[in-house]
Amino acid sequence: MKSQDRAVMRVLAGEKIWPPPIWMMRQAGRYLPEYRETRKKASNFLEFCYSPDLATEVTLQPIRRYGFDASILFSDIFVVPDAIGYPVWFEEGRGPVLKPLTRDLVAGLDQDRAEKHLEPVIETVGRLRRELPDETTLLGFCGAPWTVACYSVAGHTTQDQVAARVGAYRDPELMQAFVEALVTASIRYLVRQLDAGADAVQIFDTWAGVLDDAGFRKWSIQPTRAIVEGVRAQRPQAKIIGFPKASSARMKAYVDGTGVDAVGFDWTAPDELALEIQKKVPVQGNLDPMRLVAGGPALDEGIDHILSTFKEGPFIFNLGHGVTPDADPENVARMVERVKRG
């Protein structure tokens, strides 16, 4: 099957398919017992991401179990700064930790280092394309520069990313230098994923919603546009999905400013606004992940509302953010079955 004939790719090209194709963010993750067993085989999270055997296995697990229409590479947004030499590690119960941002750290970044460092991830992409069902779209991804950079100012995440916002106001030149380095690395990384077999890629801007309007244009739209243009300069047919979380009121500006092919909405997006965007580009989303935790009528009602709302245009069913570890795998099966019934 040609890449453009896969269901998700047809939607990304603007086609309405019904029932809509479905996948979910973090679909390979801790809510699955088989994932938790596989995770035990790596001593730390980055080792897990850099092991083609383990990363391939956990990426395939939800496809085997649920038959999603797309499979997203199992990796992490922080492999990009790690690959160019920015100190990053993961602590149990705390998540990603980065060395606090300095000019010396940025000056010492090495773009060429990423070529070899990311080879295991690119190997995983190639293996997945060979092992996935032919009809399953393979998605690659990267983190948006702002979201990655958010963790660098304080060295870890803070409430509403206060440290990153203050740091960007106080020293915009330093933040800009780091963001530009991440843009360069992300372009190269996404192109390599596409060349290895990814059908399309998604850019995750999880912390776009904490920015004010000027900050959103500077730190979310501009770097994302640079990545989109950089990838398309090398791979003109590349399909790129943007996901600026908690940014629905700015989504028109994001679509117009970045040039992405499709956008994902979080669960807080007003239907009317999302429908207006659907007239411009395909949309993806936006079930509240907590409905997967609750199950029962709350889950069914949420699914039915989304299907009814977006049925007239190009649409990919997804969550409004990643599935959480406390989601019941049976509720995920119920969701997939209900969506595929249309």
MOGI-V896786 format. One line per field, one symbol per residue. ss: DSSP state (H for helix, E for strand, L for the rest). phi: phi as a letter, one per 30 degrees, with the letter a starting at -180 (. if undefined). psi: psi as a letter, one per 30 degrees, with the letter a starting at -180 (. if undefined). Layout:
ss->???
phi->???
psi->???
This chain:
ss->LLHHHLHHHHHHLLLLLLLLLELLLLLLLLLLHHHHHHHLLLLLHHHHHLLHHHHHHHHHHHHHHHLLLEEELLLLLLHHHHHLLLLEEEELLLEEEELLLLHHHHHLLLLLHHHHHLHHHHHHHHHHHHHLLLLLEEEEEEELHHHHHHHHHLLLLLHHHHHHHHHHHHLHHHHHHHHHHHHHHHHHHHHHHHHHLLLEEEEEELLHHHLLHHHHHHHHHHHHHHHHHHHHHHLLLLLEEEEELLLHHHHHHHHHHHLLLEEELLLLLLHHHHHHHHLLLEEEEEELHHHHHHLHHHHHHHHHHHHHHHLLLLEEEEELLLLLLLLLHHHHHHHHHHHHHL
phi->.dedcdeddddddjddbbdddbbbdidcaddcddddddeddcdaddeedcceddddedddeddddciedbccedaadddddddcjddbacceibidbcdedbdddddddbddddeddceddddeedddddcdeedddcccabddeddddedcddjadbehheddddddddbdddddddedddeeddedddddddddkddabbcccdcdddddddddddccdddddddedddddcbecdcbccbcdhbddcdddddddciddabccdddddeddddddddcbebbkbddedddddiieddddddddddddcddbdacdaddaddcdcddeddddddddddddi
psi->kkeffkeeeeeffgkkkklllklkkhfjaffkeeeeeefffkfleeeeegjeeeeeefefefeeefhlfkkkkjalfgfeeeeggkkklkkkffakkkkkkleeeeffkjefffeeegeeeeeeeeeeeeflkefkkkklllkkeeeefeffefflklkgheeeeeeeeeifeeeeeeeeeeeeeeeeeeeeeefffkellkjjiegeffkleeeeeefeeeeeeeeeeeefeeifgkkkkkijkhgefgeeeeeefeglflkkklffkkeeeeeeeffelklkahkkffffeeabeeeeeeeeeeeeegffakkkkllfalklfgkkeeeeeeeeeeeff.
